Amino acid sequence: MPAKKTATKRKSAPHKEEDTAAKKVKVSHRSHGKETGQVLALGQGDVGQLGLGEDIMERKKPALVPLPEGVVQVSAGGMHTVCVSDTGHVYTFGCNDEGALGRDTSESGSETVPGKVPIEEKVVQVSAGDSHTAALTEEGRVYIWGSFRDNTGVIGLLEPMKKCELPVKVPISEPVVKIVSGNDHLVMVTQEGNLYTSGCAEQGQLGRVPERFSIRGGRKGLSRLLIPQVVKVQGKVHFTDAFCGAYFTFAVSKEGYVYGFGLSNYRQLGTKSDTMCFVPVKLTCFKNSTTSWVDFCGGQHHTLCLDAEGQVYSLGRAEYGRLGLGQDAVEKGEPTPVTGIEPASGVTCGASVSFAVTREGSVYSWGMGTNLQLGTGEEDDEWSPVKVTGKQLENRAVLMASSGGQHTVLLVKDKQES
């Protein structure tokens, strides 16, 4: 895929310099981790997703994960965790049944502690789904490992029914600037403003597969789903960002329009109806704001979004408190302000839990308490935002949060380093 390799073989020195410069395009995106910190984990960790070794199966409060390097990004998958170091290395831990760790875990217990994934290039961003992981390199290439699944089981990754236990390069001809994963799908935003998707299409989350082909590709087969292809939108749309829920996708255009596709059974997409969207829909409910939208994250049936002023909003299913709108909350089909939080810098969701990281470095949680993911130390549901506290958070600022199926990871830095 990386073109222009032959050009570097020219013997003329000036040409060689020019060609090398052309080849080494370094991609950038505001979502790439900039600040270095340490990793904390909490919640249930019965398959090693806390990274604390074989003997620690749960943590009620955030616990420090021993990593050999400083970390700039964390991503929690369904039952595994992925970290990017400040030198561009990738570390993983947790469930490796489908190859989601991207490394050899044949040694007993090795999946329960951080281990390095063999990628030769410098990685600037990662994303994690239920059973897959993807990594974006500084030159805009994407590597992926693990497997996508649908309602009946494994569907493969790049080839039908074939999982990958080590990183493989994604066949895409444009430099990618951002990657994001749903439970079983991957979305890539390119430098040219195109949106590529691959993975499971059952709920419309790929935005490019008609409903009649959504179950394993129909008569066209699984390759239709697994080979990344462009999402087409009427008119020329230049996409600058994308975000995922478990079974749905948001994409933001250069002009600030928000498009959505996928599952909206609780109107978590902000659509007027609760039917699945198999093609991108321009979401009018996100144009009512006087400010621009800077962050989205979806759980199983709900969405959090953040505007440029730092105000957090929620929509979708209300059960277990995941909207953060109080005990009387009902299903919301449009962004509804969540109160009780200082201006936020980021939002993240697990299946039925929600988090907001504030500009001041605190983290608030709400939603289902069953798996101890909220960091309150209790299993009670929280219907309104609660500030997460703990010994490991003292004198530390939270940089980002990510929540998986049963666990949550935080990236923190010492306040003295501010």
LODREN-694620 format. One record per atom (N, C-alpha, C): z, x, y negated. Coordinates in steps of 0.1 Angstrom, whole numbers, padded with zeros to 4 digits, always signed. Layout:
<nodes>
ZXY/...
</nodes>
This chain:
<nodes>
+0000+0008+0012/+0000+0000+0000/+0000+0008-0013/+0009+0019-0014/+0008+0026-0027/-0005+0033-0028/-0013+0028-0038/-0027+0033-0040/-0026+0047-0047/-0038+0053-0049/-0040+0064-0057/-0034+0077-0051/-0031+0077-0038/-0026+0089-0031/-0037+0099-0031/-0049+0095-0028/-0060+0104-0027/-0062+0112-0041/-0060+0105-0052/-0062+0111-0065/-0053+0123-0067/-0042+0123-0061/-0033+0135-0063/-0038+0147-0056/-0048+0146-0048/-0053+0158-0041/-0063+0166-0049/-0067+0161-0060/-0077+0168-0069/-0071+0182-0073/-0080+0191-0074/-0075+0205-0076/-0073+0208-0091/-0079+0201-0100/-0078+0204-0114/-0064+0200-0119/-0058+0210-0125/-0044+0209-0129/-0041+0197-0139/-0050+0196-0149/-0047+0185-0159/-0048+0171-0152/-0058+0170-0143/-0060+0157-0136/-0048+0154-0127/-0043+0165-0121/-0032+0163-0112/-0019+0157-0119/-0017+0163-0131/-0006+0158-0139/-0008+0143-0143/-0020+0140-0148/-0022+0126-0152/-0021+0117-0140/-0026+0120-0128/-0026+0111-0117/-0011+0109-0112/-0004+0120-0112/+0010+0119-0108/+0018+0110-0117/+0015+0111-0130/+0022+0102-0140/+0018+0088-0137/+0005+0085-0134/+0000+0072-0132/+0007+0066-0120/+0008+0074-0110/+0014+0070-0097/+0029+0066-0098/+0036+0074-0106/+0050+0072-0107/+0054+0062-0118/+0050+0050-0116/+0054+0039-0125/+0068+0035-0121/+0078+0036-0130/+0092+0032-0127/+0094+0018-0132/+0097+0009-0123/+0099-0005-0127/+0113-0007-0132/+0114-0017-0141/+0127-0020-0147/+0128-0035-0148/+0140-0040-0148/+0143-0054-0150/+0158-0055-0153/+0161-0065-0162/+0175-0066-0166/+0185-0069-0155/+0180-0073-0143/+0188-0076-0132/+0193-0064-0124/+0186-0052-0127/+0190-0040-0120/+0203-0035-0124/+0212-0031-0115/+0225-0026-0119/+0225-0014-0127/+0233-0015-0138/+0233-0003-0148/+0246+0004-0147/+0257-0003-0145/+0271+0003-0145/+0276+0006-0131/+0282+0018-0130/+0287+0022-0117/+0301+0018-0115/+0305+0013-0103/+0318+0009-0101/+0322+0010-0086/+0333+0003-0083/+0338+0003-0069/+0337-0011-0063/+0337-0012-0050/+0335-0025-0044/+0348-0031-0038/+0351-0043-0041/+0362-0051-0035/+0357-0062-0027/+0364-0065-0016/+0360-0076-0007/+0371-0085-0004/+0368-0098-0001/+0379-0108+0002/+0372-0119+0010/+0381-0127+0017/+0376-0138+0025/+0377-0135+0040/+0369-0141+0048/+0369-0139+0062/+0359-0128+0066/+0363-0119+0075/+0355-0108+0079/+0355-0105+0094/+0353-0116+0102/+0354-0114+0116/+0343-0107+0122/+0332-0104+0115/+0321-0096+0121/+0319-0083+0112/+0329-0080+0105/+0329-0067+0097/+0323-0068+0083/+0320-0080+0078/+0314-0081+0065/+0323-0077+0053/+0336-0075+0056/+0344-0070+0045/+0344-0055+0044/+0338-0048+0054/+0337-0033+0054/+0350-0026+0055/+0360-0032+0060/+0373-0026+0061/+0378-0022+0075/+0368-0021+0084/+0371-0016+0098/+0374-0027+0107/+0375-0024+0120/+0376-0033+0131/+0389-0041+0130/+0400-0036+0124/+0413-0042+0125/+0416-0052+0114/+0407-0053+0104/+0410-0062+0092/+0399-0073+0092/+0404-0085+0096/+0395-0096+0098/+0395-0106+0086/+0405-0105+0077/+0405-0113+0065/+0413-0107+0054/+0410-0111+0042/+0417-0106+0030/+0419-0118+0021/+0431-0122+0018/+0434-0133+0009/+0431-0129-0006/+0433-0116-0009/+0431-0110-0022/+0421-0099-0021/+0414-0095-0032/+0404-0085-0032/+0410-0072-0027/+0403-0065-0017/+0407-0053-0011/+0396-0042-0014/+0400-0030-0016/+0390-0019-0019/+0383-0015-0007/+0369-0014-0008/+0361-0010+0003/+0358+0005+0001/+0361+0013+0012/+0358+0027+0010/+0344+0031+0011/+0338+0035+0000/+0324+0039+0000/+0323+0053-0005/+0313+0061+0000/+0312+0075-0003/+0306+0078-0017/+0301+0068-0024/+0295+0069-0037/+0298+0058-0046/+0296+0060-0059/+0298+0049-0068/+0286+0039-0066/+0289+0026-0069/+0280+0015-0066/+0275+0008-0078/+0262+0004-0079/+0257-0003-0091/+0253-0017-0088/+0253-0021-0075/+0250-0035-0072/+0256-0039-0058/+0261-0051-0057/+0265-0056-0044/+0258-0070-0041/+0256-0072-0029/+0249-0085-0025/+0255-0089-0012/+0261-0101-0011/+0267-0107+0001/+0257-0116+0008/+0253-0113+0020/+0245-0121+0028/+0253-0132+0035/+0247-0139+0045/+0255-0149+0052/+0267-0143+0059/+0265-0132+0066/+0277-0125+0073/+0275-0110+0072/+0269-0105+0062/+0268-0091+0060/+0269-0088+0045/+0271-0075+0042/+0272-0071+0028/+0263-0058+0026/+0256-0058+0014/+0247-0047+0010/+0252-0041-0003/+0252-0028-0004/+0256-0021-0017/+0245-0011-0020/+0242-0010-0033/+0233+0001-0038/+0241+0011-0046/+0240+0024-0042/+0248+0034-0049/+0241+0039-0062/+0248+0046-0070/+0242+0050-0083/+0231+0061-0081/+0230+0066-0069/+0220+0076-0066/+0208+0069-0058/+0209+0056-0057/+0198+0048-0050/+0198+0047-0035/+0210+0050-0029/+0212+0048-0015/+0216+0034-0012/+0214+0029+0000/+0218+0015+0004/+0228+0017+0015/+0239+0010+0014/+0249+0009+0024/+0251-0005+0028/+0253-0007+0042/+0255-0021+0047/+0266-0021+0057/+0272-0033+0059/+0282-0036+0069/+0283-0051+0072/+0287-0054+0084/+0288-0068+0088/+0280-0071+0101/+0275-0083+0102/+0268-0088+0114/+0254-0081+0115/+0251-0076+0127/+0238-0069+0129/+0230-0075+0140/+0234-0088+0144/+0227-0094+0155/+0212-0095+0154/+0207-0097+0142/+0193-0098+0140/+0187-0086+0132/+0195-0076+0131/+0190-0064+0124/+0192-0063+0109/+0201-0072+0104/+0203-0073+0089/+0209-0061+0083/+0215-0052+0091/+0221-0040+0085/+0211-0029+0083/+0199-0029+0090/+0189-0020+0088/+0192-0006+0093/+0202-0004+0102/+0206+0009+0107/+0211+0007+0121/+0213+0019+0128/+0218+0019+0142/+0233+0016+0142/+0237+0006+0149/+0251+0003+0150/+0256+0002+0164/+0249+0011+0173/+0253+0011+0187/+0267+0017+0189/+0271+0025+0180/+0285+0031+0182/+0295+0020+0179/+0304+0018+0188/+0314+0007+0186/+0321+0007+0173/+0321-0004+0166/+0328-0006+0154/+0321-0001+0141/+0309+0005+0143/+0302+0011+0132/+0297+0001+0122/+0295-0012+0127/+0290-0022+0118/+0301-0027+0109/+0314-0024+0111/+0325-0029+0103/+0329-0020+0092/+0322-0009+0090/+0324+0000+0079/+0311+0004+0073/+0310+0007+0060/+0298+0010+0053/+0290+0021+0060/+0277+0019+0062/+0268+0029+0067/+0255+0029+0060/+0249+0041+0059/+0237+0043+0050/+0224+0038+0058/+0216+0031+0050/+0203+0026+0056/+0192+0037+0053/+0184+0040+0063/+0174+0051+0062/+0162+0047+0054/+0163+0049+0040/+0152+0046+0031/+0150+0059+0023/+0138+0065+0023/+0136+0078+0016/+0135+0077+0001/+0131+0065-0004/+0129+0063-0018/+0142+0059-0025/+0143+0060-0038/+0154+0056-0046/+0153+0041-0047/+0164+0034-0043/+0165+0019-0044/+0172+0015-0057/+0166+0005-0064/+0172+0000-0076/+0178-0014-0075/+0175-0021-0065/+0180-0035-0063/+0179-0039-0048/+0188-0047-0044/+0188-0053-0030/+0190-0068-0031/+0186-0075-0020/+0190-0089-0019/+0193-0092-0004/+0202-0101-0002/+0206-0104+0012/+0206-0119+0015/+0200-0123+0026/+0200-0136+0031/+0209-0138+0043/+0207-0148+0051/+0215-0150+0063/+0214-0139+0073/+0202-0135+0076/+0199-0125+0086/+0189-0115+0082/+0186-0114+0069/+0177-0104+0064/+0182-0097+0052/+0177-0085+0049/+0180-0078+0037/+0167-0072+0032/+0166-0071+0018/+0154-0065+0012/+0159-0055+0002/+0151-0045-0001/+0154-0034-0011/+0142-0031-0019/+0144-0030-0032/+0133-0027-0042/+0135-0013-0046/+0124-0005-0046/+0125+0009-0050/+0121+0011-0065/+0124+0022-0070/+0122+0024-0084/+0107+0024-0088/+0098+0026-0077/+0084+0026-0080/+0078+0012-0076/+0086+0002-0074/+0082-0012-0073/+0078-0016-0059/+0081-0008-0049/+0079-0011-0035/+0090-0018-0029/+0088-0027-0019/+0098-0035-0013/+0099-0032+0002/+0111-0030+0007/+0114-0028+0021/+0122-0039+0026/+0120-0043+0038/+0128-0055+0043/+0132-0052+0058/+0143-0058+0062/+0147-0056+0076/+0155-0069+0080/+0157-0071+0093/+0164-0082+0099/+0154-0093+0104/+0157-0105+0101/+0148-0116+0105/+0150-0129+0097/+0139-0136+0095/+0140-0150+0090/+0143-0159+0101/+0149-0170+0098/+0152-0181+0108/+0148-0194+0103/+0145-0204+0111/+0144-0218+0107/+0154-0226+0115/+0152-0239+0115/+0162-0248+0122/+0162-0246+0137/+0152-0240+0143/+0152-0238+0157/+0155-0223+0161/+0156-0214+0152/+0159-0200+0155/+0150-0190+0148/+0149-0178+0154/+0142-0167+0148/+0127-0171+0146/+0122-0167+0134/+0107-0169+0132/+0100-0155+0130/+0108-0145+0129/+0103-0131+0126/+0105-0127+0112/+0098-0116+0108/+0100-0111+0094/+0087-0108+0087/+0079-0099+0092/+0066-0097+0087/+0055-0101+0098/+0060-0101+0110/+0051-0105+0122/+0058-0117+0129/+0051-0126+0134/+0057-0138+0141/+0066-0133+0152/+0078-0139+0152/+0089-0137+0162/+0094-0123+0164/+0090-0114+0155/+0094-0100+0156/+0104-0097+0145/+0116-0093+0149/+0126-0089+0140/+0125-0074+0138/+0130-0069+0127/+0129-0054+0124/+0144-0049+0122/+0147-0039+0130/+0161-0034+0129/+0162-0022+0120/+0150-0017+0115/+0150-0007+0105/+0141-0011+0094/+0142-0006+0082/+0134-0010+0070/+0119-0008+0073/+0111-0018+0069/+0097-0018+0069/+0091-0022+0056/+0080-0016+0052/+0075-0018+0039/+0068-0032+0038/+0070-0040+0028/+0064-0053+0026/+0049-0051+0021/+0040-0057+0027/+0026-0055+0023/+0023-0063+0010/+0024-0057-0001/+0021-0064-0014/+0015-0053-0023/+0004-0057-0030/-0004-0047-0037/+0000-0045-0051/+0009-0053-0057/+0014-0051-0070/+0028-0046-0071/+0031-0038-0081/+0045-0033-0083/+0054-0045-0085/+0066-0045-0078/+0075-0056-0079/+0087-0051-0088/+0091-0061-0097/+0102-0057-0106/+0116-0064-0102/+0115-0075-0094/+0127-0081-0090/+0126-0088-0076/+0136-0087-0068/+0136-0094-0055/+0149-0103-0055/+0148-0114-0048/+0159-0123-0046/+0157-0131-0033/+0168-0133-0026/+0168-0139-0013/+0175-0153-0013/+0169-0163-0006/+0177-0174-0002/+0182-0172+0012/+0187-0182+0019/+0192-0180+0033/+0181-0174+0042/+0169-0179+0041/+0159-0174+0050/+0145-0173+0043/+0145-0170+0030/+0133-0167+0023/+0135-0156+0012/+0124-0149+0009/+0124-0139-0001/+0114-0142-0012/+0118-0139-0024/+0110-0141-0036/+0109-0128-0043/+0096-0125-0047/+0094-0112-0054/+0086-0115-0067/+0091-0110-0078/+0085-0111-0091/+0078-0097-0094/+0065-0098-0097/+0057-0086-0099/+0056-0082-0114/+0052-0070-0116/+0050-0065-0130/+0040-0073-0138/+0030-0078-0130/+0019-0086-0136/+0024-0100-0139/+0036-0104-0135/+0041-0118-0137/+0037-0128-0126/+0034-0123-0115/+0031-0131-0103/+0044-0133-0095/+0044-0144-0087/+0055-0147-0079/+0050-0147-0064/+0056-0139-0056/+0052-0139-0042/+0064-0144-0034/+0062-0151-0023/+0073-0156-0014/+0069-0154+0000/+0079-0153+0009/+0078-0153+0023/+0090-0158+0030/+0089-0162+0043/+0101-0167+0050/+0099-0181+0055/+0110-0188+0057/+0111-0202+0061/+0105-0211+0050/+0097-0221+0054/+0092-0230+0044/+0096-0245+0046/+0105-0247+0055/+0109-0261+0060/+0113-0270+0048/+0120-0264+0038/+0125-0273+0027/+0116-0271+0015/+0105-0264+0016/+0096-0262+0004/+0100-0250-0004/+0109-0242+0001/+0114-0231-0007/+0104-0220-0010/+0093-0219-0004/+0083-0209-0007/+0074-0214-0018/+0073-0227-0021/+0065-0231-0032/+0050-0230-0031/+0045-0226-0019/+0031-0224-0017/+0026-0230-0004/+0035-0236+0004/+0030-0241+0017/+0032-0256+0017/+0021-0263+0019/+0022-0278+0020/+0031-0283+0031/+0036-0295+0029/+0046-0300+0038/+0041-0300+0052/+0028-0303+0054/+0022-0305+0067/+0022-0291+0075/+0023-0280+0067/+0023-0267+0074/+0037-0260+0073/+0047-0268+0068/+0060-0262+0066/+0068-0258+0078/+0065-0265+0089/+0072-0262+0102/+0064-0251+0109/+0069-0239+0108/+0063-0227+0115/+0048-0225+0112/+0044-0230+0100/+0030-0227+0096/+0020-0237+0101/+0025-0247+0109/+0016-0257+0114/+0005-0251+0123/-0007-0256+0122/-0018-0250+0131/-0022-0237+0126/-0018-0233+0114/-0022-0219+0109/-0012-0209+0114/-0001-0213+0120/+0008-0203+0125/+0018-0196+0116/+0027-0189+0121/+0038-0183+0113/+0033-0173+0103/+0021-0166+0106/+0017-0156+0096/+0015-0162+0082/+0012-0175+0081/+0011-0182+0068/+0024-0181+0060/+0035-0181+0067/+0048-0181+0061/+0053-0166+0058/+0050-0157+0068/+0056-0144+0068/+0049-0134+0060/+0036-0135+0058/+0029-0126+0050/+0030-0131+0035/+0036-0123+0026/+0039-0127+0013/+0026-0131+0005/+0026-0142-0001/+0014-0147-0009/+0019-0152-0022/+0010-0153-0032/+0013-0158-0045/+0015-0173-0046/+0026-0176-0053/+0028-0190-0056/+0019-0194-0068/+0011-0205-0066/+0002-0209-0076/+0007-0220-0085/+0005-0219-0098/+0010-0229-0107/-0002-0233-0116/-0003-0246-0119/-0014-0250-0127/-0014-0243-0141/-0026-0238-0145/-0026-0231-0157/-0021-0216-0154/-0023-0207-0164/-0019-0194-0162/-0004-0192-0166/+0005-0190-0156/+0019-0188-0159/+0023-0174-0156/+0030-0167-0165/+0035-0154-0163/+0050-0155-0161/+0054-0152-0148/+0068-0153-0145/+0075-0140-0148/+0087-0141-0153/+0095-0129-0157/+0108-0128-0148/+0112-0139-0142/+0124-0139-0134/+0124-0149-0123/+0133-0147-0113/+0134-0157-0102/+0148-0157-0097/+0153-0168-0091/+0166-0169-0086/+0165-0179-0074/+0175-0177-0065/+0175-0185-0053/+0188-0193-0050/+0186-0204-0044/+0197-0211-0037/+0195-0209-0022/+0203-0215-0014/+0201-0213+0001/+0187-0217+0005/+0183-0229+0000/+0170-0234+0005/+0161-0238-0007/+0163-0232-0018/+0155-0236-0030/+0153-0224-0039/+0144-0225-0049/+0140-0214-0057/+0138-0218-0072/+0143-0210-0081/+0140-0212-0095/+0131-0200-0100/+0122-0203-0109/+0114-0192-0115/+0113-0195-0130/+0114-0184-0138/+0114-0186-0153/+0101-0179-0158/+0094-0186-0167/+0082-0181-0173/+0085-0173-0185/+0075-0165-0190/+0076-0157-0202/+0080-0166-0214/+0075-0178-0214/+0078-0187-0225/+0091-0194-0224/+0099-0191-0213/+0112-0197-0211/+0112-0210-0204/+0101-0214-0198/+0101-0226-0190/+0107-0223-0176/+0114-0233-0171/+0121-0231-0157/+0113-0240-0147/+0109-0234-0136/+0102-0241-0126/+0111-0241-0113/+0110-0251-0105/+0118-0251-0093/+0111-0257-0081/+0114-0253-0069/+0109-0258-0057/+0118-0256-0045/+0117-0265-0036/+0126-0265-0024/+0135-0277-0022/+0146-0275-0016/+0155-0286-0013/+0162-0291-0026/+0162-0305-0027/+0169-0310-0039/+0176-0323-0035/+0181-0323-0022/+0187-0336-0017/+0200-0340-0025/+0206-0331-0032/+0217-0335-0041/+0213-0332-0056/+0199-0332-0058/+0194-0329-0071/+0198-0316-0077/+0200-0306-0068/+0205-0293-0072/+0194-0285-0079/+0181-0290-0078/+0170-0284-0086/+0169-0289-0100/+0176-0300-0102/+0175-0307-0116/+0163-0316-0117/+0157-0320-0105/+0146-0329-0105/+0151-0343-0107/+0141-0352-0110/+0146-0366-0112/+0148-0373-0099/+0142-0368-0088/+0145-0375-0075/+0151-0365-0066/+0155-0370-0054/+0162-0361-0044/+0153-0356-0033/+0140-0358-0035/+0130-0354-0025/+0127-0339-0026/+0123-0333-0015/+0120-0318-0014/+0107-0316-0023/+0107-0304-0029/+0095-0301-0037/+0088-0289-0030/+0076-0291-0026/+0068-0281-0019/+0059-0273-0028/+0058-0277-0041/+0051-0270-0051/+0060-0269-0063/+0058-0258-0072/+0066-0257-0083/+0066-0269-0093/+0077-0273-0098/+0078-0284-0107/+0085-0278-0120/+0078-0281-0131/+0084-0277-0144/+0096-0286-0147/+0108-0280-0148/+0121-0287-0149/+0124-0291-0163/+0122-0303-0167/+0124-0307-0181/+0139-0306-0185/+0148-0308-0175/+0162-0308-0178/+0167-0295-0184/+0160-0284-0182/+0164-0271-0187/+0158-0268-0201/+0150-0277-0206/+0145-0275-0219/+0153-0282-0230/+0164-0289-0226/+0172-0297-0235/+0182-0287-0243/+0183-0275-0237/+0193-0266-0243/+0187-0260-0256/+0195-0257-0266/+0190-0250-0278/+0190-0235-0276/+0195-0230-0265/+0195-0216-0262/+0187-0213-0249/+0184-0201-0246/+0176-0197-0234/+0185-0195-0222/+0180-0197-0210/+0187-0195-0198/+0186-0181-0193/+0197-0175-0189/+0197-0161-0185/+0200-0158-0171/+0207-0168-0164/+0211-0166-0150/+0212-0179-0143/+0208-0179-0130/+0209-0190-0121/+0214-0185-0108/+0221-0193-0100/+0224-0190-0086/+0226-0203-0079/+0221-0204-0067/+0223-0217-0059/+0231-0214-0047/+0239-0224-0043/+0246-0224-0030/+0237-0232-0020/+0244-0239-0011/+0237-0248-0002/+0232-0260-0009/+0240-0267-0017/+0236-0279-0023/+0240-0280-0038/+0242-0269-0044/+0246-0269-0058/+0240-0257-0065/+0240-0257-0079/+0234-0247-0087/+0243-0244-0098/+0245-0231-0102/+0251-0227-0114/+0241-0221-0123/+0242-0223-0136/+0233-0216-0145/+0241-0212-0158/+0235-0202-0165/+0242-0196-0176/+0232-0195-0188/+0237-0199-0199/+0228-0197-0211/+0231-0185-0219/+0223-0182-0229/+0225-0169-0236/+0237-0168-0244/+0244-0180-0246/+0256-0180-0254/+0268-0177-0245/+0266-0176-0231/+0277-0174-0222/+0283-0186-0216/+0277-0198-0219/+0282-0211-0214/+0277-0213-0199/+0286-0216-0190/+0283-0219-0176/+0280-0234-0174/+0270-0237-0166/+0267-0251-0163/+0266-0252-0148/+0268-0264-0143/+0266-0267-0129/+0258-0280-0126/+0252-0281-0115/+0245-0294-0111/+0244-0294-0096/+0242-0306-0090/+0241-0308-0076/+0253-0315-0070/+0256-0311-0058/+0267-0318-0050/+0281-0315-0055/+0289-0325-0056/+0303-0323-0062/+0314-0320-0052/+0312-0324-0039/+0323-0323-0029/+0329-0309-0029/+0342-0308-0026/+0350-0296-0025/+0352-0289-0038/+0347-0295-0049/+0350-0288-0062/+0340-0278-0066/+0329-0277-0059/+0319-0266-0062/+0313-0266-0076/+0313-0278-0082/+0307-0279-0096/+0317-0274-0107/+0330-0274-0103/+0340-0270-0113/+0342-0279-0124/+0339-0292-0122/+0340-0302-0132/+0352-0312-0131/+0362-0308-0122/+0374-0316-0121/+0373-0325-0108/+0384-0331-0105/+0385-0339-0092/+0377-0352-0093/+0374-0357-0105/+0366-0369-0106/+0351-0367-0106/+0347-0355-0105/+0333-0351-0106/+0324-0358-0096/+0312-0362-0100/+0302-0368-0091/+0290-0360-0092/+0280-0362-0083/+0268-0355-0082/+0261-0355-0096/+0256-0343-0100/+0249-0341-0113/+0235-0337-0111/+0226-0344-0118/+0212-0340-0117/+0206-0332-0128/+0215-0328-0137/+0211-0319-0148/+0223-0310-0152/+0220-0299-0158/+0231-0289-0161/+0242-0295-0169/+0254-0294-0164/+0266-0300-0170/+0276-0289-0173/+0281-0288-0186/+0289-0276-0190/+0302-0276-0181/+0306-0264-0177/+0318-0261-0170/+0328-0255-0180/+0339-0261-0182/+0349-0257-0192/+0360-0248-0186/+0367-0242-0195/+0379-0234-0191/+0375-0220-0187/+0364-0215-0192/+0359-0201-0189/+0355-0195-0202/+0359-0182-0205/+0354-0175-0216/+0340-0173-0215/+0332-0169-0225/+0318-0166-0224/+0315-0157-0212/+0305-0161-0204/+0303-0154-0191/+0290-0145-0192/+0290-0135-0183/+0278-0126-0183/+0270-0128-0170/+0276-0135-0160/+0268-0138-0148/+0275-0149-0140/+0267-0155-0131/+0272-0165-0122/+0267-0163-0108/+0275-0167-0098/+0270-0165-0084/+0276-0176-0076/+0270-0179-0064/+0274-0190-0055/+0275-0185-0041/+0284-0190-0033/+0283-0190-0019/+0279-0204-0015/+0279-0207-0002/+0275-0221+0003/+0281-0232-0005/+0294-0232-0006/+0302-0243-0013/+0312-0237-0023/+0310-0225-0028/+0319-0219-0037/+0311-0214-0049/+0318-0212-0060/+0312-0208-0073/+0320-0197-0080/+0313-0188-0087/+0320-0178-0094/+0313-0175-0108/+0321-0172-0118/+0316-0168-0131/+0323-0155-0135/+0315-0145-0138/+0320-0132-0143/+0319-0133-0159/+0331-0130-0165/+0331-0131-0180/+0327-0118-0187/+0323-0119-0199/+0319-0107-0207/+0331-0098-0208/+0343-0103-0208/+0355-0095-0209/+0359-0088-0196/+0352-0092-0185/+0355-0085-0172/+0364-0092-0163/+0366-0105-0165/+0374-0113-0156/+0364-0121-0146/+0369-0126-0135/+0361-0134-0127/+0369-0147-0124/+0362-0158-0125/+0367-0172-0122/+0361-0177-0109/+0368-0185-0101/+0363-0191-0089/+0367-0205-0088/+0358-0213-0081/+0362-0227-0078/+0353-0231-0066/+0358-0242-0060/+0350-0248-0048/+0359-0248-0036/+0352-0247-0024/+0359-0248-0011/+0367-0235-0008/+0380-0238-0005/+0389-0227-0003/+0391-0223+0012/+0384-0229+0021/+0386-0228+0035/+0386-0213+0040/+0376-0205+0035/+0375-0192+0041/+0381-0181+0032/+0390-0185+0023/+0398-0176+0014/+0388-0168+0005/+0376-0174+0003/+0366-0167-0005/+0369-0167-0020/+0378-0177-0024/+0381-0179-0039/+0390-0168-0044/+0397-0161-0036/+0407-0151-0041/+0419-0156-0047/+0422-0169-0044/+0435-0175-0049/+0447-0172-0040/+0443-0167-0028/+0454-0164-0018/+0457-0177-0009/+0451-0188-0013/+0453-0201-0005/+0440-0206+0000/+0441-0216+0009/+0429-0222+0014/+0426-0236+0008/+0433-0239-0003/+0431-0251-0010/+0417-0251-0018/+0411-0262-0019/+0399-0263-0027/+0403-0263-0042/+0395-0257-0050/+0397-0257-0065/+0386-0264-0072/+0390-0275-0079/+0381-0284-0086/+0377-0279-0100/+0385-0270-0105/+0382-0264-0118/+0383-0249-0118/+0377-0241-0127/+0378-0227-0126/+0392-0221-0126/+0394-0211-0118/+0407-0204-0117/+0404-0189-0118/+0412-0182-0126/+0410-0168-0128/+0415-0161-0115/+0407-0152-0110/+0410-0144-0098/+0419-0133-0102/+0430-0131-0095/+0439-0120-0098/+0442-0112-0085/+0449-0101-0086/+0452-0093-0075/+0455-0079-0079/+0462-0071-0070/+0466-0057-0073/+0453-0049-0076/+0443-0051-0069/+0431-0042-0070/+0423-0046-0083/+0426-0057-0089/+0420-0061-0102/+0427-0057-0114/+0439-0052-0112/+0447-0047-0124/+0441-0036-0131/+0439-0036-0144/+0433-0026-0152/+0419-0023-0148/+0412-0033-0142/+0398-0032-0138/+0390-0043-0144/+0378-0040-0148/+0369-0051-0153/+0359-0054-0142/+0356-0067-0140/+0346-0071-0130/+0332-0070-0136/+0323-0063-0129/+0309-0062-0134/+0300-0072-0128/+0302-0075-0115/+0294-0086-0109/+0301-0091-0096/+0297-0103-0092/+0302-0109-0080/+0291-0114-0071/+0293-0114-0058/+0283-0120-0049/+0291-0127-0037/+0287-0139-0033/+0294-0146-0023/+0285-0150-0012/+0290-0147+0001/+0282-0150+0013/+0287-0163+0020/+0285-0163+0033/+0289-0175+0041/+0304-0177+0041/+0311-0166+0043/+0326-0167+0044/+0333-0157+0036/+0326-0148+0029/+0333-0137+0021/+0327-0136+0008/+0334-0128-0001/+0330-0125-0014/+0332-0110-0017/+0322-0105-0024/+0324-0091-0029/+0323-0090-0044/+0330-0081-0049/+0331-0078-0064/+0328-0064-0067/+0321-0061-0078/+0319-0048-0082/+0328-0046-0095/+0336-0036-0095/+0346-0035-0106/+0346-0020-0111/+0351-0019-0123/+0352-0005-0128/+0366-0004-0135/+0371+0008-0136/+0384+0010-0143/+0382+0007-0158/+0392+0000-0164/+0390-0003-0178/+0390+0009-0187/+0396+0020-0183/+0396+0032-0191/+0382+0038-0193/+0373+0034-0183/+0359+0039-0184/+0351+0032-0194/+0356+0020-0199/+0348+0012-0208/+0344+0020-0220/
</nodes>
